[in-house]
Each structure stands twice: as structure tokens, then as C-alpha cells.
Amino acid sequence: MASSEGLQEPLSDAADAASHAAHKAQRAAAGAEEHRATSWVESVGQSANGVVHMVIGGIALGIAFGAGGPADQSGAMRAIERTAVGGVALWVVGIALVALALHAFVIAIAESRRSRRDALRAAGRGIGHAVVGGTALVFALGGEVDGEQATETVSSAVMASPAGLWVIGAAGLVIVGVGVAFVLRGLRRKFFEDVAPPRRFRRLVEALGMPGFVSKGVAIGIVGVLFVLAAVRHEPDDTGGLDGALQSLTTVPGGVIALVAIAIGLIVYGAYCVVRGIWAR
């Protein structure tokens, strides 16, 4: 008995210390969330995010009309790199999005005290911004990233494992769920939770947010469907990112029209991101 009690006491002390550290981190995150610098980070970061989406939308339009190029973050970075200020622009976009990712993680920690759902949503945004920001920095340093090839390589490795097909299929369903969430957020105008424009600009934000979120949600949903189909067909090459999803539309009847609509929607979503950076809550 004595040895059992002796073990319980240090374990209890460790649990109390961990709980205290967690609460301290949450309080620090809440304080950082309200700091004036965070509004500047979100403003610049969302604007950079908007530029990337508008470039991807432009590339997708090109695909619809027969032009080449990957319509994903890698393609967007290549397009930015080819501009007159490409090198500087890549550094700005990369640093801004990495900072925005850190900001999202801070929000996730702060929100974990109030709402796990909001915390998970913020963490998901942070991961997405970190991936795109990291891609921009790789290009800024003179490297290359092929998002489609990377996705197929990882999918192939996962499928080789005993439960790989189930993992890929489940990942596809999760991605479809994310896409549906984007669509619903647009249709229900939930994006106003993140942006507070002056009353006279509210209709502008609504006109950008609704089609923008719906279009991005549809594009993400198609990515998820490709994952599910890859699991069903046992074909890792059928998985892909945003570029694969948009390219697949050109092979189905009426797909080009849908691709044009989604491309315009992604451009509109990019404009919404810029507006959000200006009037973020």
C-alpha cells in the first residue's frame, strides 16, 4: 500500500504541473491573440492567401481553355516566380503565410478553453497556411515542389501497408467533409464570423464570400472523391491534390463549364481573403 501511495503522489503532482502549464499556455495564447501585432499578421497573411488563390483560379481558367500548368500551390508559386518581382514576392508570400499559420495555431490554443470545434478549425487552417507558405519559401530559395507527385508518392506508400486502402478511403471521406463544410459556410454566410466590414460594404463581402466558399468547397470535395476512388480501384496514381481534381473535370461531359465556374469562384475567394485581411474581426 505504501509503495502504491508513494507512486500516486508524484503522478498527481506531475498531472497538476501539466494542467498548470496547459492553462498558462492558453492564457498566453489568449493574450497574444488580442495583441495589436496579430491584426497586422492576419491582414498581410490573408492578403497573401488571397493572391495565391487568385493565381490558382487564373491557372484553372487557363486549363479550361487548353493552357497547361498545375492549378495548385506549386503552380501558383511558379507563376509568381515568373513575374518581374517574383523572388521578392515569393519571400513576402511565404513569410506572411507562415506567420498566418502561427497566428492560427495561437488561436487554436486559445480556443481550446472554449470550443474544441473552433480550436480544430483554427489548427486545420494553420496546417494549410503552413503548407502553402512552406512551398513559397522553398521556391524562394530556388527549390521545386511537385504537390501532385508528393501526394501520389505518399498515397502509394500508405496503400502498401495492410490497412492502407482503408486509410486512403477514410482520408478521402474526411476531405469530402471539409469540402462540404466550406460549401455550408458559404451558403449559411458563416464567413461573417471572421470578417466585420462597414455596413455599406457588407453586400460586397457577401457577394465574394458565398460563391468563393462554395467554389473552394466543391474543389476540395472533388479532391476527396479522387482519394475514395483511388482506394476503391487500388490505384495510388488516382489520388491527387487540387490540380488533379481540376484537371479531372476536363475529362467528363460538361466538366469544362464546371471548371470555369470553379476557377472564377477561386478567384472570387481570393478577393474575399484580401477583404477579410482588411476587415478581419
DOGUTI-206303 format. One line per field, with one value per residue: x, y, z of N, C-alpha, C in turn; residue number from 1; chain. Coordinates in nm, 3 decimals, decimal comma. Atoms other than C-alpha are relative to their C-alpha. Layout:
BEGIN
n_c1 <- X	...
n_c2 <- Y	...
n_c3 <- Z	...
ca_c1 <- X	...
ca_c2 <- Y	...
ca_c3 <- Z	...
c_c1 <- X	...
c_c2 <- Y	...
c_c3 <- Z	...
seq <- NUM	...
mol <- A	...
***
This chain:
BEGIN
n_c1 <- 0,083	-0,084	-0,066	0,103	0,026	-0,120	0,002	0,112	-0,027	-0,072	0,082	0,097	-0,075	-0,032	0,124	0,031	-0,096	0,036	0,123	-0,036	-0,072	0,096	0,079	-0,089	-0,016	0,127	0,010	-0,097	0,053	0,112	-0,058	-0,062	0,108	0,055	-0,107	0,018	-0,081	0,069	0,090	-0,085	-0,038	0,115	0,027	-0,098	0,010	0,121	-0,021	-0,087	0,085	0,090	-0,076	-0,026	0,125	0,033	-0,091	0,047	0,121	-0,040	-0,057	0,111	0,067	-0,086	0,020	0,132	-0,009	-0,103	-0,138	-0,054	-0,040	0,072	0,086	-0,010	-0,093	-0,127	0,021	0,012	-0,134	-0,073	0,055	-0,049	-0,145	-0,027	0,028	-0,118	-0,043	0,028	-0,079	0,046	0,140	0,002	-0,039	0,110	0,111	-0,041	-0,010	0,133	0,085	-0,052	0,044	0,145	0,014	-0,029	0,114	0,110	-0,030	0,023	0,146	0,042	-0,031	0,090	0,138	0,016	0,067	0,141	0,068	-0,093	0,030	-0,067	-0,143	-0,038	0,012	-0,115	-0,119	0,004	-0,042	-0,143	-0,072	0,012	-0,084	-0,140	-0,038	-0,013	-0,111	-0,124	-0,022	-0,050	-0,138	-0,084	-0,021	-0,082	-0,138	-0,047	0,039	0,122	0,092	0,107	0,104	0,068	-0,091	-0,016	0,123	0,004	-0,105	0,047	0,114	-0,054	-0,062	0,107	0,075	-0,081	0,017	0,116	0,127	-0,021	0,118	0,098	-0,052	0,020	0,145	0,044	-0,052	0,086	0,128	-0,027	-0,018	0,135	0,066	-0,053	0,061	0,140	-0,001	-0,023	0,123	0,101	-0,042	0,035	0,145	0,058	-0,066	-0,074	-0,128	0,010	-0,059	-0,142	-0,021	0,097	-0,012	0,099	0,131	0,016	-0,076	0,043	0,045	-0,120	-0,059	0,092	-0,013	-0,128	-0,008	0,088	-0,051	-0,139	-0,003	0,064	-0,092	-0,114	0,052	0,019	-0,133	-0,053	0,080	-0,045	-0,125	0,039	0,059	-0,112	-0,062	0,089	-0,007	-0,132	0,007	0,088	-0,066	-0,135	-0,089	-0,051	-0,017	0,128	0,007	-0,061	0,040	0,095	-0,022	0,060	0,146	0,046	-0,031	0,094	0,126	-0,007	0,021	0,140	0,093	0,036	-0,101	-0,070	0,087	-0,014	-0,135	0,001	0,073	-0,082	-0,116	0,046	0,029	-0,126	-0,046	0,088	-0,040	-0,122	0,039	0,058	-0,109	-0,059	0,097	-0,005	-0,120	0,025	0,105	0,007	0,049
n_c2 <- -0,121	-0,118	-0,026	-0,048	-0,140	-0,075	-0,022	-0,087	-0,140	-0,069	-0,004	-0,108	-0,126	-0,019	-0,036	-0,139	-0,087	-0,002	-0,078	-0,141	-0,044	-0,011	-0,121	-0,114	-0,014	-0,051	-0,143	-0,073	-0,002	-0,094	-0,134	-0,024	-0,013	-0,134	-0,098	-0,080	0,056	0,113	-0,051	-0,028	0,130	0,056	-0,083	0,030	0,142	0,026	-0,059	0,094	0,116	-0,039	-0,005	0,139	0,057	-0,064	0,056	0,136	-0,013	-0,039	0,118	0,091	-0,053	0,035	0,143	0,014	-0,046	0,074	-0,031	0,094	-0,050	0,057	-0,094	0,020	-0,098	0,003	-0,076	-0,142	-0,052	-0,013	-0,117	-0,118	-0,005	-0,051	-0,143	-0,088	-0,006	0,135	0,042	-0,074	0,037	0,133	-0,017	-0,067	0,095	0,108	-0,047	-0,042	0,117	0,070	-0,080	0,022	0,135	-0,011	-0,071	0,095	0,094	-0,074	-0,003	0,136	0,021	-0,085	0,048	0,132	-0,019	-0,034	0,083	0,090	-0,006	-0,118	0,024	0,090	-0,075	-0,090	0,083	0,042	-0,115	-0,018	0,100	-0,038	-0,118	0,040	0,074	-0,094	-0,089	0,076	0,016	-0,128	-0,019	0,092	-0,063	-0,120	0,045	0,060	0,140	0,035	0,090	0,052	0,044	0,119	0,114	0,029	0,066	0,136	0,079	0,032	0,091	0,131	0,060	0,035	0,113	0,121	0,052	0,089	-0,073	-0,120	-0,038	-0,059	-0,131	-0,092	-0,022	-0,084	-0,134	-0,059	-0,039	-0,118	-0,114	-0,033	-0,070	-0,137	-0,070	-0,027	-0,106	-0,126	-0,034	-0,042	-0,129	-0,102	-0,012	-0,052	-0,129	0,011	-0,071	-0,128	0,018	-0,032	-0,131	-0,100	-0,117	-0,107	0,041	-0,027	0,099	0,134	0,074	0,036	0,117	0,112	0,037	0,070	0,115	0,112	0,083	0,038	0,117	0,113	0,049	0,068	0,124	0,098	0,044	0,088	0,122	0,083	0,062	0,112	0,105	0,067	0,089	0,114	0,081	0,064	0,112	0,102	0,058	0,042	-0,075	-0,121	-0,110	-0,070	-0,106	-0,124	-0,120	-0,088	0,004	0,122	-0,013	-0,091	0,063	0,110	-0,054	-0,014	0,131	0,043	-0,089	-0,121	-0,030	-0,126	-0,108	0,004	-0,047	-0,146	-0,054	0,017	-0,089	-0,136	0,001	-0,007	-0,139	-0,077	0,035	-0,074	-0,138	0,001	0,007	-0,134	-0,081	0,046	-0,057	-0,142	-0,017	0,119	-0,021
n_c3 <- 0,000	-0,013	0,128	0,092	-0,033	0,036	0,144	0,036	-0,034	0,107	0,121	-0,019	0,013	0,142	0,069	-0,037	0,068	0,142	0,013	-0,021	0,119	0,110	-0,023	0,019	0,146	0,053	-0,035	0,083	0,137	0,003	0,000	0,131	0,099	-0,008	0,022	0,122	0,109	0,064	0,104	0,116	0,056	0,071	0,117	0,105	0,032	0,078	0,133	0,073	0,028	0,108	0,125	0,042	0,052	0,128	0,101	0,028	0,081	0,135	0,065	0,029	0,120	0,112	0,027	0,063	0,140	0,072	-0,040	-0,096	-0,131	-0,114	-0,072	-0,144	-0,058	0,074	0,123	-0,035	-0,031	0,126	0,069	-0,071	0,023	0,135	0,008	-0,011	-0,140	-0,047	-0,116	-0,118	-0,026	-0,062	-0,140	-0,070	-0,013	-0,089	-0,139	-0,044	-0,025	-0,117	-0,114	-0,014	-0,056	-0,143	-0,057	-0,009	-0,108	-0,124	-0,017	-0,035	-0,142	-0,078	0,013	-0,061	-0,128	0,020	0,100	0,069	0,143	0,054	-0,012	0,108	0,126	0,007	0,022	0,140	0,081	-0,022	0,079	0,140	0,025	-0,014	0,120	0,113	-0,032	0,016	0,144	0,051	-0,046	0,077	0,131	-0,022	-0,020	0,123	0,010	0,073	-0,070	0,085	-0,092	0,051	-0,010	-0,142	-0,045	0,055	-0,065	-0,135	0,014	0,039	-0,119	-0,095	0,055	-0,012	-0,136	-0,010	-0,005	0,080	0,079	-0,092	-0,040	0,113	0,013	-0,112	0,025	0,102	-0,060	-0,082	0,091	0,049	-0,110	-0,004	0,113	-0,034	-0,101	0,073	0,074	-0,097	-0,057	0,098	0,015	-0,125	-0,026	-0,125	0,013	-0,070	-0,132	0,010	0,062	-0,046	0,088	-0,020	0,051	0,143	0,077	-0,040	0,119	0,076	-0,065	0,024	0,142	0,016	-0,090	0,033	0,110	-0,026	-0,088	0,069	0,103	-0,062	-0,059	0,108	0,043	-0,105	0,003	0,112	-0,046	-0,086	0,084	0,068	-0,099	-0,020	0,122	0,003	-0,093	0,059	0,118	-0,036	0,089	-0,067	0,096	0,014	-0,101	0,048	-0,071	0,067	0,144	0,052	-0,006	0,106	0,129	0,024	0,053	0,145	0,063	-0,014	0,072	-0,073	-0,101	0,028	-0,051	-0,146	-0,031	0,013	-0,115	-0,119	0,015	-0,032	-0,144	-0,075	0,011	-0,090	-0,136	-0,025	-0,028	-0,135	-0,096	-0,008	-0,075	-0,139	-0,060	-0,030	-0,102	-0,085	-0,137
ca_c1 <- 0,000	0,274	0,453	0,125	0,058	0,418	0,369	0,034	0,171	0,437	0,194	-0,063	0,200	0,301	-0,061	-0,114	0,203	0,096	-0,250	-0,099	0,135	-0,154	-0,364	-0,064	-0,012	-0,381	-0,370	-0,056	-0,218	-0,530	-0,314	-0,121	-0,448	-0,555	-0,218	-0,217	0,054	-0,174	-0,418	-0,130	-0,018	-0,369	-0,413	-0,092	-0,131	-0,488	-0,392	-0,111	-0,354	-0,591	-0,322	-0,234	-0,599	-0,648	-0,340	-0,464	-0,802	-0,634	-0,434	-0,753	-0,916	-0,618	-0,664	-1,031	-0,929	-0,648	-0,344	-0,111	0,029	-0,058	-0,352	-0,227	0,008	0,314	0,172	0,083	0,439	0,583	0,350	0,451	0,819	0,792	0,678	0,915	0,923	0,894	1,179	1,070	0,703	0,775	0,955	0,670	0,403	0,600	0,678	0,326	0,159	0,392	0,317	-0,055	-0,013	0,147	-0,135	-0,388	-0,210	-0,217	-0,593	-0,630	-0,459	-0,667	-0,993	-0,923	-1,053	-1,386	-1,461	-1,275	-1,451	-1,322	-0,979	-0,966	-1,084	-0,810	-0,549	-0,661	-0,625	-0,281	-0,168	-0,299	-0,128	0,196	0,199	0,141	0,380	0,647	0,601	0,654	0,973	1,108	1,059	1,209	1,522	1,546	1,390	1,096	0,790	0,555	0,240	0,073	0,378	0,423	0,059	0,084	0,411	0,266	-0,055	0,144	0,341	0,025	-0,156	0,133	0,053	-0,203	-0,476	-0,361	-0,673	-0,892	-0,666	-0,677	-1,054	-1,105	-0,880	-1,091	-1,411	-1,255	-1,152	-1,505	-1,633	-1,404	-1,536	-1,896	-1,811	-1,678	-1,994	-2,221	-2,014	-2,070	-2,441	-2,511	-2,294	-2,092	-1,789	-1,923	-1,792	-1,442	-1,495	-1,665	-1,696	-1,861	-2,233	-2,205	-1,957	-2,148	-2,309	-1,969	-1,832	-2,142	-2,103	-1,743	-1,784	-2,081	-1,957	-1,597	-1,657	-1,891	-1,639	-1,349	-1,564	-1,656	-1,290	-1,185	-1,471	-1,351	-1,005	-1,170	-1,369	-1,045	-0,897	-1,201	-1,194	-0,821	-0,890	-1,173	-0,964	-0,639	-0,470	-0,249	-0,193	-0,564	-0,508	-0,405	-0,432	-0,623	-0,460	-0,564	-0,918	-0,950	-0,777	-1,021	-1,313	-1,185	-1,245	-1,618	-1,917	-1,986	-1,671	-1,511	-1,811	-1,787	-1,412	-1,465	-1,721	-1,490	-1,193	-1,388	-1,506	-1,147	-1,056	-1,356	-1,250	-0,907	-1,069	-1,268	-0,944	-0,800	-1,117	-1,101	-0,748	-0,875	-1,179	-1,091	-1,269
ca_c2 <- 0,000	0,239	0,193	0,247	0,570	0,674	0,633	0,814	1,129	1,213	1,119	1,358	1,631	1,575	1,593	1,917	2,064	1,964	2,112	2,435	2,455	2,397	2,671	2,904	2,836	2,901	3,233	3,336	3,242	3,439	3,742	3,705	3,670	4,015	4,182	4,459	4,283	3,985	4,201	4,311	3,950	3,842	4,135	4,067	3,689	3,684	3,916	3,677	3,386	3,574	3,636	3,264	3,166	3,422	3,291	2,931	3,038	3,205	2,889	2,682	2,912	2,853	2,476	2,511	2,687	2,448	2,600	2,397	2,436	2,284	2,456	2,417	2,596	2,478	2,614	2,939	2,977	2,912	3,177	3,427	3,340	3,436	3,791	4,089	4,087	3,709	3,650	3,920	3,826	3,462	3,568	3,800	3,536	3,264	3,464	3,610	3,267	3,105	3,392	3,344	2,973	3,055	3,300	3,024	2,786	3,054	3,090	2,711	2,704	2,996	2,847	2,507	2,652	2,750	2,535	2,228	2,258	2,612	2,504	2,219	2,450	2,701	2,424	2,298	2,647	2,669	2,347	2,462	2,802	2,637	2,403	2,683	2,918	2,648	2,584	2,954	2,960	2,651	2,827	3,149	2,950	2,816	2,476	2,297	2,124	1,900	1,873	1,615	1,387	1,416	1,320	1,018	0,904	0,922	0,751	0,469	0,414	0,416	0,174	-0,070	-0,109	-0,367	-0,112	0,134	0,124	0,197	0,485	0,642	0,593	0,744	1,037	1,093	1,100	1,349	1,572	1,550	1,654	1,957	2,049	2,019	2,239	2,508	2,491	2,517	2,802	2,990	2,915	2,998	3,312	3,188	3,368	3,683	3,531	3,612	3,950	4,269	4,512	4,853	4,824	4,977	4,703	4,411	4,317	4,320	4,075	3,857	3,863	3,745	3,506	3,298	3,189	3,183	2,938	2,723	2,700	2,616	2,360	2,190	2,180	2,030	1,781	1,660	1,600	1,382	1,190	1,115	0,969	0,747	0,629	0,558	0,336	0,154	0,099	0,023	0,294	0,541	0,742	0,833	1,039	1,397	1,746	2,044	2,028	1,666	1,749	2,038	1,852	1,562	1,791	1,829	1,457	1,445	1,584	1,942	1,941	2,237	2,456	2,341	2,407	2,763	2,822	2,682	2,880	3,205	3,107	3,055	3,400	3,542	3,351	3,508	3,851	3,761	3,672	4,014	4,180	3,964	4,085	4,443	4,392	4,084	4,050
ca_c3 <- 0,000	0,096	-0,236	-0,424	-0,239	-0,299	-0,673	-0,680	-0,517	-0,780	-1,058	-0,913	-0,885	-1,248	-1,362	-1,169	-1,319	-1,670	-1,617	-1,484	-1,783	-2,023	-1,863	-1,866	-2,239	-2,306	-2,118	-2,305	-2,635	-2,547	-2,470	-2,795	-2,988	-2,869	-2,936	-3,197	-3,398	-3,462	-3,659	-3,883	-3,929	-4,024	-4,262	-4,455	-4,434	-4,561	-4,846	-4,944	-4,919	-5,145	-5,406	-5,413	-5,462	-5,739	-5,921	-5,885	-6,019	-6,315	-6,391	-6,367	-6,622	-6,848	-6,814	-6,908	-7,230	-7,319	-7,149	-6,930	-6,580	-6,242	-6,072	-5,716	-5,476	-5,671	-5,996	-5,824	-5,693	-6,039	-6,183	-5,914	-5,969	-6,337	-6,257	-6,252	-5,871	-5,839	-5,595	-5,353	-5,390	-5,300	-4,982	-4,887	-4,955	-4,776	-4,463	-4,449	-4,473	-4,221	-3,983	-4,052	-3,974	-3,638	-3,572	-3,644	-3,405	-3,134	-3,190	-3,170	-2,830	-2,703	-2,835	-2,677	-2,349	-2,504	-2,808	-2,931	-3,266	-3,321	-3,198	-3,451	-3,729	-3,646	-3,630	-3,970	-4,116	-3,962	-4,127	-4,464	-4,440	-4,325	-4,626	-4,878	-4,700	-4,686	-5,058	-5,130	-4,921	-5,100	-5,434	-5,292	-5,201	-5,555	-5,492	-5,651	-5,506	-5,703	-5,494	-5,717	-5,726	-5,350	-5,290	-5,519	-5,357	-5,007	-5,120	-5,281	-4,960	-4,748	-4,981	-4,947	-4,576	-4,455	-4,383	-4,648	-4,865	-4,563	-4,459	-4,807	-4,827	-4,482	-4,571	-4,881	-4,677	-4,435	-4,726	-4,870	-4,527	-4,529	-4,873	-4,754	-4,455	-4,691	-4,904	-4,599	-4,457	-4,780	-4,815	-4,449	-4,465	-4,168	-4,309	-4,144	-3,819	-3,946	-4,110	-3,992	-4,285	-4,261	-4,331	-4,678	-4,781	-4,631	-4,964	-5,132	-4,877	-4,918	-5,298	-5,261	-4,970	-5,084	-5,429	-5,308	-5,024	-5,234	-5,519	-5,292	-5,112	-5,439	-5,545	-5,211	-5,232	-5,572	-5,421	-5,157	-5,417	-5,606	-5,286	-5,232	-5,595	-5,566	-5,264	-5,443	-5,757	-5,569	-5,780	-5,585	-5,904	-5,897	-5,582	-5,627	-5,496	-5,624	-5,966	-6,017	-5,910	-6,154	-6,438	-6,392	-6,478	-6,834	-6,896	-6,813	-7,008	-6,904	-6,694	-6,868	-6,783	-6,421	-6,425	-6,549	-6,273	-6,005	-6,141	-6,126	-5,778	-5,660	-5,791	-5,605	-5,291	-5,323	-5,337	-5,025	-4,845	-4,928	-4,799	-4,487	-4,429	-4,434	-4,209	-4,002	-3,669
c_c1 <- 0,086	0,066	-0,098	-0,030	0,119	0,007	-0,107	0,032	0,081	-0,078	-0,102	0,067	0,032	-0,123	-0,038	0,093	-0,033	-0,125	0,028	0,071	-0,094	-0,083	0,084	0,020	-0,126	-0,016	0,096	-0,049	-0,114	0,051	0,062	-0,106	-0,054	0,105	-0,019	0,075	-0,072	-0,095	0,080	0,041	-0,115	-0,030	0,093	-0,013	-0,121	0,011	0,087	-0,077	-0,094	0,071	0,024	-0,126	-0,038	0,090	-0,043	-0,125	0,031	0,060	-0,110	-0,079	0,081	-0,016	-0,131	0,005	0,121	0,143	0,047	0,030	-0,081	-0,080	-0,001	0,102	0,134	-0,011	-0,011	0,136	0,084	-0,047	0,050	0,149	0,034	-0,028	0,128	0,054	-0,016	0,074	-0,046	-0,141	-0,009	0,039	-0,113	-0,115	0,035	0,002	-0,138	-0,088	0,051	-0,039	-0,149	-0,026	0,025	-0,113	-0,119	0,023	-0,020	-0,150	-0,050	0,025	-0,095	-0,143	-0,022	-0,066	-0,150	-0,072	0,102	-0,022	0,071	0,152	0,050	-0,005	0,119	0,129	0,007	0,042	0,150	0,083	-0,002	0,089	0,149	0,050	0,024	0,116	0,135	0,035	0,058	0,146	0,096	0,032	0,088	0,148	0,056	-0,035	-0,127	-0,083	-0,107	-0,106	-0,068	0,086	0,018	-0,121	-0,005	0,104	-0,043	-0,114	0,046	0,061	-0,106	-0,076	0,076	-0,012	-0,127	-0,135	0,002	-0,121	-0,105	0,044	-0,023	-0,148	-0,053	0,048	-0,084	-0,132	0,017	0,013	-0,134	-0,075	0,046	-0,060	-0,145	-0,008	0,022	-0,127	-0,106	0,036	-0,033	-0,149	-0,066	0,061	0,076	0,133	-0,004	0,049	0,146	0,028	-0,111	0,013	-0,094	-0,130	-0,012	0,078	-0,045	-0,044	0,117	0,063	-0,087	0,013	0,131	0,002	-0,084	0,053	0,143	0,010	-0,061	0,096	0,119	-0,045	-0,019	0,135	0,062	-0,075	0,042	0,132	-0,031	-0,057	0,110	0,071	-0,085	0,005	0,134	0,002	-0,084	0,071	0,140	0,104	0,048	0,016	-0,129	-0,018	0,067	-0,048	-0,099	0,017	-0,064	-0,151	-0,052	0,027	-0,102	-0,132	0,002	-0,029	-0,145	-0,090	-0,042	0,103	0,070	-0,081	0,012	0,137	0,009	-0,069	0,083	0,121	-0,037	-0,029	0,125	0,059	-0,081	0,036	0,129	-0,028	-0,061	0,111	0,067	-0,090	0,000	0,122	-0,019	-0,094	-0,014	-0,050	0,115
c_c2 <- 0,125	0,035	0,054	0,147	0,087	0,029	0,101	0,146	0,072	0,007	0,112	0,136	0,030	0,042	0,144	0,097	0,011	0,084	0,149	0,056	0,021	0,127	0,126	0,026	0,058	0,148	0,083	0,012	0,099	0,144	0,036	0,023	0,142	0,108	0,070	-0,060	-0,112	0,047	0,033	-0,129	-0,058	0,079	-0,035	-0,146	-0,034	0,058	-0,091	-0,125	0,029	0,004	-0,141	-0,061	0,062	-0,052	-0,142	0,003	0,038	-0,116	-0,098	0,047	-0,034	-0,146	-0,022	0,037	-0,057	0,031	-0,100	0,065	-0,060	0,105	-0,033	0,099	0,001	0,080	0,148	0,061	0,016	0,124	0,129	0,019	0,063	0,150	0,081	0,004	-0,137	-0,041	0,066	-0,042	-0,136	0,008	0,063	-0,097	-0,110	0,041	0,037	-0,121	-0,084	0,074	-0,019	-0,138	0,002	0,071	-0,094	-0,100	0,066	0,006	-0,137	-0,028	0,081	-0,053	-0,134	0,008	0,016	-0,096	-0,086	0,005	0,118	-0,017	-0,089	0,072	0,094	-0,078	-0,047	0,112	0,021	-0,097	0,036	0,119	-0,037	-0,073	0,095	0,096	-0,069	-0,021	0,128	0,022	-0,094	0,059	0,124	-0,035	-0,070	-0,146	-0,019	-0,094	-0,042	-0,060	-0,127	-0,124	-0,041	-0,074	-0,144	-0,089	-0,044	-0,101	-0,141	-0,071	-0,045	-0,123	-0,131	-0,062	-0,083	0,072	0,124	0,047	0,067	0,139	0,103	0,032	0,091	0,143	0,071	0,048	0,124	0,124	0,043	0,077	0,143	0,083	0,037	0,113	0,137	0,044	0,053	0,135	0,114	0,022	0,061	0,133	0,001	0,074	0,136	-0,010	0,044	0,140	0,095	0,126	0,111	-0,039	0,018	-0,100	-0,144	-0,083	-0,042	-0,126	-0,124	-0,050	-0,074	-0,130	-0,119	-0,084	-0,048	-0,125	-0,122	-0,059	-0,073	-0,131	-0,109	-0,054	-0,096	-0,133	-0,094	-0,069	-0,122	-0,116	-0,078	-0,096	-0,125	-0,093	-0,073	-0,121	-0,114	-0,073	-0,054	0,070	0,128	0,118	0,078	0,107	0,124	0,117	0,080	-0,005	-0,124	0,007	0,086	-0,058	-0,109	0,050	0,011	-0,131	-0,048	0,097	0,119	0,044	0,132	0,118	0,007	0,053	0,152	0,063	-0,009	0,095	0,144	0,010	0,008	0,140	0,089	-0,029	0,073	0,146	0,012	-0,001	0,136	0,091	-0,040	0,056	0,145	0,015	-0,121	0,036	-0,016
c_c3 <- 0,000	-0,132	-0,102	0,024	-0,039	-0,148	-0,040	0,023	-0,109	-0,130	0,007	-0,015	-0,146	-0,078	0,029	-0,073	-0,149	-0,023	0,015	-0,122	-0,118	0,014	-0,023	-0,149	-0,063	0,030	-0,084	-0,143	-0,012	-0,001	-0,133	-0,106	-0,004	-0,025	-0,134	-0,118	-0,072	-0,110	-0,127	-0,069	-0,080	-0,127	-0,116	-0,044	-0,084	-0,140	-0,085	-0,039	-0,116	-0,135	-0,053	-0,061	-0,135	-0,112	-0,037	-0,085	-0,143	-0,078	-0,038	-0,122	-0,125	-0,039	-0,073	-0,148	-0,073	0,036	0,104	0,134	0,111	0,076	0,148	0,054	-0,073	-0,130	0,026	0,028	-0,127	-0,077	0,065	-0,028	-0,134	-0,015	0,022	0,143	0,065	0,125	0,128	0,038	0,068	0,147	0,081	0,025	0,100	0,146	0,053	0,033	0,117	0,127	0,025	0,058	0,151	0,072	0,018	0,113	0,137	0,030	0,043	0,148	0,087	-0,002	0,069	0,137	-0,017	-0,093	-0,073	-0,151	-0,065	0,005	-0,114	-0,135	-0,018	-0,026	-0,145	-0,094	0,011	-0,082	-0,148	-0,035	0,007	-0,125	-0,118	0,023	-0,016	-0,146	-0,061	0,039	-0,073	-0,137	0,013	0,015	-0,123	-0,018	-0,080	0,086	-0,099	0,090	-0,043	0,018	0,146	0,054	-0,047	0,066	0,139	-0,007	-0,034	0,120	0,100	-0,048	0,013	0,139	0,008	-0,004	-0,089	-0,077	0,088	0,043	-0,110	-0,018	0,109	-0,017	-0,105	0,056	0,088	-0,088	-0,059	0,107	0,013	-0,113	0,028	0,101	-0,065	-0,072	0,096	0,062	-0,095	-0,009	0,123	0,042	0,133	-0,006	0,067	0,144	0,001	-0,053	0,044	-0,084	0,044	-0,069	-0,151	-0,088	0,031	-0,121	-0,087	0,058	-0,023	-0,144	-0,027	0,080	-0,042	-0,116	0,024	0,084	-0,068	-0,103	0,060	0,062	-0,104	-0,046	0,101	0,000	-0,112	0,034	0,085	-0,078	-0,072	0,095	0,020	-0,121	-0,010	0,093	-0,057	-0,114	0,029	-0,088	0,068	-0,094	-0,021	0,107	-0,057	0,084	-0,081	-0,152	-0,063	-0,003	-0,115	-0,138	-0,033	-0,059	-0,152	-0,073	0,008	-0,076	0,086	0,102	-0,021	0,051	0,152	0,042	-0,008	0,121	0,127	-0,004	0,036	0,149	0,085	-0,006	0,094	0,146	0,038	0,032	0,138	0,105	0,019	0,082	0,147	0,071	0,040	0,119	0,092	0,139	0,098
seq <- 1	2	3	4	5	6	7	8	9	10	11	12	13	14	15	16	17	18	19	20	21	22	23	24	25	26	27	28	29	30	31	32	33	34	35	36	37	38	39	40	41	42	43	44	45	46	47	48	49	50	51	52	53	54	55	56	57	58	59	60	61	62	63	64	65	66	67	68	69	70	71	72	73	74	75	76	77	78	79	80	81	82	83	84	85	86	87	88	89	90	91	92	93	94	95	96	97	98	99	100	101	102	103	104	105	106	107	108	109	110	111	112	113	114	115	116	117	118	119	120	121	122	123	124	125	126	127	128	129	130	131	132	133	134	135	136	137	138	139	140	141	142	143	144	145	146	147	148	149	150	151	152	153	154	155	156	157	158	159	160	161	162	163	164	165	166	167	168	169	170	171	172	173	174	175	176	177	178	179	180	181	182	183	184	185	186	187	188	189	190	191	192	193	194	195	196	197	198	199	200	201	202	203	204	205	206	207	208	209	210	211	212	213	214	215	216	217	218	219	220	221	222	223	224	225	226	227	228	229	230	231	232	233	234	235	236	237	238	239	240	241	242	243	244	245	246	247	248	249	250	251	252	253	254	255	256	257	258	259	260	261	262	263	264	265	266	267	268	269	270	271	272	273	274	275	276	277	278	279	280	281
mol <- A	A	A	A	A	A	A	A	A	A	A	A	A	A	A	A	A	A	A	A	A	A	A	A	A	A	A	A	A	A	A	A	A	A	A	A	A	A	A	A	A	A	A	A	A	A	A	A	A	A	A	A	A	A	A	A	A	A	A	A	A	A	A	A	A	A	A	A	A	A	A	A	A	A	A	A	A	A	A	A	A	A	A	A	A	A	A	A	A	A	A	A	A	A	A	A	A	A	A	A	A	A	A	A	A	A	A	A	A	A	A	A	A	A	A	A	A	A	A	A	A	A	A	A	A	A	A	A	A	A	A	A	A	A	A	A	A	A	A	A	A	A	A	A	A	A	A	A	A	A	A	A	A	A	A	A	A	A	A	A	A	A	A	A	A	A	A	A	A	A	A	A	A	A	A	A	A	A	A	A	A	A	A	A	A	A	A	A	A	A	A	A	A	A	A	A	A	A	A	A	A	A	A	A	A	A	A	A	A	A	A	A	A	A	A	A	A	A	A	A	A	A	A	A	A	A	A	A	A	A	A	A	A	A	A	A	A	A	A	A	A	A	A	A	A	A	A	A	A	A	A	A	A	A	A	A	A	A	A	A	A	A	A	A	A	A	A	A	A	A	A	A	A	A	A	A	A	A	A	A	A
***
